[in-house]
Amino acid sequence: MALFEQWEYMTKFVWANIDREGAKDYLQRTWPKWQNPPKYTPEAMIPELNDWGKYGWELVHMEPIPSPGKNYDIGYAHGGTGGVDWSNVYFCVFKRRITVEV
């Protein structure tokens, strides 16, 4: 029997929102002089990302998306309307090493 290392992947939507569990406390502890951080500041995602890191997951890709659809699909804007889409939702890809016996 031999041991081989492989990668396991996970995809997840992460919302930047200071109302999410642990976000306000984290921001106050980490940046005590930061008064009234914006509701959708990306720093609000750090507690959740750190939690995944505790389980061995490494964030390898992150990109903002308009928002997931009702089936958690991702919509794309088409055409050149020149408008701006705002979002606080990020599509994230994580990986972690696993060992497989063959």
C-alpha positions in Angstrom: 0.0 0.0 0.0 1.2 3.5 -0.9 0.2 6.9 0.4 -0.5 9.7 -2.1 -1.2 13.3 -1.5 -4.1 14.8 -3.4 -6.1 18.0 -3.2 -9.7 18.3 -2.1 -11.7 21.4 -3.3 -14.7 23.3 -2.0 -16.6 26.2 -3.4 -18.6 28.6 -1.3 -20.4 32.0 -1.4 -19.2 34.4 1.3 -21.1 37.5 2.2 -19.3 40.7 3.4 -21.7 42.0 6.0 -20.8 43.3 9.5 -24.2 41.9 10.7 -22.9 38.3 10.1 -22.0 36.4 13.3 -18.7 37.4 14.8 -17.9 40.2 12.3 -18.6 43.2 14.5 -16.7 41.8 17.4 -13.8 40.9 15.1 -13.6 44.4 13.6 -13.8 46.1 17.0 -11.0 43.8 18.4 -8.8 44.1 15.4 -9.3 47.8 14.6 -10.5 49.4 17.8 -10.2 53.0 16.4 -12.2 52.2 13.3 -15.5 53.9 14.1 -18.6 52.9 12.1 -17.1 50.5 9.5 -19.2 50.3 6.3 -21.8 47.5 6.5 -20.4 45.6 3.5 -16.7 46.1 4.2 -14.7 43.1 2.9 -12.9 42.8 6.3 -16.3 41.5 7.6 -15.5 38.2 5.8 -12.3 37.5 7.7 -13.8 35.6 10.7 -15.5 33.1 8.3 -12.4 32.8 6.2 -10.3 32.2 9.3 -12.8 29.5 10.4 -12.3 27.6 7.2 -8.6 28.0 7.6 -8.8 26.3 11.0 -10.1 23.2 9.2 -7.1 23.2 6.8 -8.9 25.0 3.9 -6.7 27.4 2.0 -8.5 30.2 0.0 -7.1 30.0 -3.6 -9.6 32.2 -5.5 -12.1 34.9 -4.7 -14.2 37.1 -7.0 -17.2 39.3 -6.4 -20.4 38.3 -8.1 -23.7 40.2 -8.5 -25.5 37.7 -6.3 -26.4 34.1 -6.4 -29.7 33.2 -7.9 -32.5 31.3 -6.1 -30.7 28.0 -7.2 -27.3 29.4 -6.2 -26.4 30.0 -9.8 -24.4 33.0 -10.8 -25.8 35.7 -13.1 -23.7 37.8 -15.5 -24.4 41.2 -16.8 -24.5 41.6 -20.6 -24.2 44.5 -22.9 -22.5 47.8 -22.4 -25.1 49.7 -20.4 -22.3 51.5 -18.6 -24.1 51.0 -15.2 -22.4 49.8 -12.1 -23.5 46.7 -10.2 -22.7 46.6 -6.5 -22.3 43.4 -4.5 -21.2 42.1 -1.2 -21.1 38.5 -2.3 -17.9 36.7 -3.2 -17.5 33.3 -4.9 -14.6 31.5 -3.1 -12.6 28.4 -4.0 -10.8 26.6 -1.2 -8.4 23.6 -1.3 -6.8 21.4 1.3 -4.4 18.5 1.1 -5.7 15.0 1.7 -3.8 11.7 1.8 -5.1 8.7 0.0 -4.1 5.1 0.4 -3.7 3.1 -2.9 
